[in-house]
Amino acid sequence: MTPAKWVRIWEERFPDVPLTLHSVTAAEAQDVLRAGDADAGFVRLPVDRTVFSAIPLYTETTVVVVPKDHIIAAVDEVTAEDLADEVVFHPLDDVLGWERPPGEPAFERPATTADAVELVAAGVGLLVVPQSLARLHHRRDLTYRPLVDAPQSGVALSWPEDATTDQVEDFIGVVRGRTVNSTRGRTTSRTQPATEQPKRKRSDAGGSARSQPGAGGGRRGGSGGAKGAKGAKAPRRGKPRRRS
């Protein structure tokens, strides 16, 4: 993940609430959330829906990682059939969920994707991964090409369902692109309004807004966040009438 944009927006909206990032592997992410060591995380789908809430964000392109001088580097994309005669590594932390990749299996499965990348650099096989992992383990002597008929990996923002705090809701709003004043997002006292609104006079009690002279009947604000009801007409201003 490259969450720099979301971190920047968070720091602008909530400057007094530090947002600390922790890098973990795909296999570790759900355990970290389950243990309470993080409030929310970006995880690979699927997740355990009996424990976690999740908002799918996108589905990644699957690529094959090859040495730069490999024949595959000369084409724009490949199919599984193109890998039939190649040794393709299947690391133990594979996130694509298939029983075995295309091509010839290696003598043994590498423990991690990072180990498999080292073997590709040594020229003893190829590796199929989501594009973000190919970027994460980028080397100058390697490149990658899209594999058009391979399984794909979905990425989601996830958090423990029983730990949906206000700040988690705030972060969900940032990731989903909600504006500061969005009615769907939670607005906290730390959130600054996007534009300065005209100030209205408020009564000393109850926080109700009063209609201004000449402005017509307004709405009075309710208490406790309830919707306001239609207000009564403002009383006539002028000299009191004498009674006979």
C-alpha positions in Angstrom: 0.0 0.0 0.0 1.0 3.6 -0.6 -1.3 5.5 1.8 0.6 8.9 1.6 -2.4 10.8 0.2 -4.7 9.5 3.0 -2.1 10.3 5.6 -1.8 13.9 4.3 -5.5 14.4 4.4 -5.7 13.0 7.9 -3.0 15.4 9.1 -4.8 18.3 7.6 -8.1 17.5 9.2 -7.0 16.1 12.5 -3.6 17.7 13.3 -3.8 16.8 17.0 -4.4 13.1 16.4 -1.2 11.3 15.4 -1.6 8.6 12.7 1.1 6.0 13.0 1.7 3.5 10.2 3.0 0.0 10.7 4.2 -2.2 7.8 3.3 -5.8 8.0 3.0 -8.7 5.5 -0.3 -9.7 4.1 -0.3 -12.9 6.2 0.2 -10.9 9.4 -2.3 -8.1 8.8 -5.4 -9.8 10.2 -3.6 -11.1 13.2 -2.3 -7.6 14.0 -5.9 -6.3 13.9 -7.3 -9.2 15.9 -4.7 -8.6 18.6 -5.6 -4.9 18.8 -2.1 -3.8 17.8 -3.7 -1.6 15.1 -7.1 0.2 14.8 -7.5 -0.5 11.1 -5.5 -1.9 8.2 -5.3 -2.5 4.5 -5.7 -6.3 4.0 -6.0 -8.8 1.3 -9.4 -10.3 0.7 -11.1 -12.4 1.8 -11.3 -11.6 5.5 -13.1 -13.3 8.4 -16.5 -11.5 8.3 -17.5 -12.9 11.7 -14.7 -10.7 13.2 -13.9 -7.9 10.7 -15.7 -5.2 8.8 -14.2 -4.5 5.4 -14.6 -1.9 2.6 -13.2 -3.3 -0.7 -11.1 -0.7 -2.4 -9.7 -2.2 -5.6 -8.6 -5.3 -7.3 -4.9 -5.5 -8.3 -3.4 -6.5 -11.6 -1.5 -9.7 -11.5 2.0 -9.7 -13.0 4.9 -12.1 -13.7 8.3 -11.0 -12.4 11.2 -11.7 -14.7 14.8 -10.8 -15.3 15.2 -7.8 -17.6 17.0 -9.9 -20.2 14.2 -12.5 -20.3 12.3 -12.9 -23.5 9.0 -12.1 -21.7 10.4 -8.6 -21.1 10.0 -7.9 -24.8 6.2 -8.2 -24.8 3.4 -6.1 -23.2 1.5 -8.9 -21.5 1.5 -12.7 -21.2 -0.8 -15.6 -20.6 -0.5 -18.6 -18.4 0.2 -20.7 -21.6 3.3 -18.5 -22.2 4.7 -19.7 -18.9 4.2 -23.4 -19.6 7.9 -24.2 -20.0 9.1 -21.8 -17.2 9.8 -22.6 -13.6 7.4 -20.5 -11.6 7.9 -20.1 -7.8 5.0 -20.5 -5.4 6.0 -18.9 -2.1 4.4 -20.0 1.1 3.0 -16.5 1.7 1.3 -16.4 -1.7 -1.8 -14.1 -1.7 -3.4 -15.2 -5.0 -5.0 -18.3 -3.5 -4.4 -20.8 -6.3 -3.3 -24.4 -5.7 -0.3 -23.9 -8.0 0.9 -21.3 -10.5 1.2 -22.1 -14.2 4.5 -23.5 -15.5 6.8 -26.0 -14.0 6.9 -26.2 -10.1 10.2 -25.4 -8.4 12.0 -28.1 -6.4 10.7 -26.4 -3.2 8.5 -23.5 -2.3 10.3 -20.4 -1.1 9.3 -19.3 2.4 8.5 -15.7 1.4 7.8 -13.6 -1.6 11.1 -11.7 -0.9 13.0 -15.0 -1.1 11.3 -15.9 -4.4 12.3 -12.5 -5.8 15.9 -13.3 -5.0 15.7 -16.5 -6.8 14.2 -14.8 -9.9 17.1 -12.4 -9.8 19.4 -15.4 -9.8 17.8 -16.6 -13.0 16.4 -19.8 -11.8 12.7 -19.1 -12.2 9.8 -16.6 -12.4 7.3 -15.3 -9.9 3.6 -14.4 -10.2 2.3 -11.7 -7.7 0.0 -8.8 -7.5 1.6 -5.6 -9.0 2.1 -3.9 -5.7 4.3 -6.7 -4.4 6.3 -6.5 -7.6 6.8 -2.8 -6.9 7.6 -3.4 -3.3 10.4 -5.9 -4.1 11.6 -3.9 -7.1 15.2 -4.5 -8.3 17.0 -2.8 -11.1 17.8 -6.2 -12.8 14.1 -7.3 -12.7 10.9 -6.2 -14.5 7.3 -7.4 -14.7 4.5 -7.9 -17.2 0.7 -8.3 -16.7 -0.5 -11.9 -16.6 -3.9 -11.6 -18.2 -5.6 -14.9 -17.2 -4.4 -15.3 -13.6 -6.3 -14.9 -10.3 -6.4 -11.4 -8.9 -6.1 -10.1 -5.4 -8.5 -7.6 -3.8 -7.5 -5.0 -1.3 -9.8 -3.7 1.5 -9.7 -1.4 4.4 -10.6 -3.5 7.4 -11.0 -3.2 11.2 -12.5 -5.4 14.0 -16.2 -5.0 13.9 -16.5 -4.6 17.7 -13.9 -1.8 17.7 -15.5 0.7 15.4 -14.4 3.8 17.2 -15.1 7.4 16.2 -11.5 7.8 14.9 -11.9 4.6 12.8 -15.0 6.2 11.3 -13.0 9.3 10.6 -10.3 7.3 8.8 -13.0 5.5 6.8 -14.3 8.9 5.6 -10.8 9.9 4.6 -10.2 6.7 2.6 -13.6 6.9 0.9 -13.0 10.5 -0.2 -15.7 12.1 1.9 -15.4 15.8 2.3 -15.1 17.6 5.6 -18.8 18.6 5.6 -20.1 15.2 4.2 -23.3 14.2 5.9 -22.2 10.5 5.7 -19.0 11.1 7.6 -18.5 11.9 11.3 -17.6 15.5 12.0 -15.6 15.9 15.1 -14.6 19.1 17.0 -11.2 18.8 15.4 -12.5 19.0 11.8 -12.3 22.5 10.3 -15.1 23.6 8.1 -14.3 23.9 4.4 -15.8 27.4 4.1 -16.8 30.0 6.7 -20.6 30.0 7.1 -22.5 33.2 8.1 -22.9 33.3 11.9 -26.4 33.2 13.3 -27.4 34.6 16.7 -28.2 32.0 19.2 -30.2 32.2 22.4 -28.4 31.8 25.7 -30.4 28.6 26.5 -30.9 25.5 24.4 -28.8 26.6 21.5 -31.9 27.4 19.4 -31.5 29.7 16.4 -33.8 32.7 16.3 -35.2 34.3 13.2 -33.8 37.7 12.3 -36.1 40.7 11.7 -37.2 40.8 8.1 -35.9 37.3 7.4 -39.2 35.5 7.6 -39.9 32.4 9.8 -36.8 30.3 10.5 -36.1 26.9 11.9 -35.3 26.4 15.5 -32.6 23.9 16.3 -33.6 20.9 18.4 -31.6 19.6 21.3 -29.5 16.4 21.4 -28.9 16.4 17.6 -32.5 15.9 16.7 -33.9 17.5 13.5 -35.3 21.0 13.9 -39.0 21.6 13.7 -40.6 24.5 11.9 -40.5 27.6 14.0 -43.3 30.0 14.8 -43.6 33.4 13.2 -41.6 36.1 14.9 -43.7 38.4 17.1 -44.6 41.8 15.7 -42.4 44.6 16.8 -43.9 48.0 17.5 -45.9 49.9 20.1 -48.3 47.8 22.2 -52.0 48.5 21.6 -54.0 50.0 24.4 -57.0 48.2 25.5 -60.2 50.1 25.9 
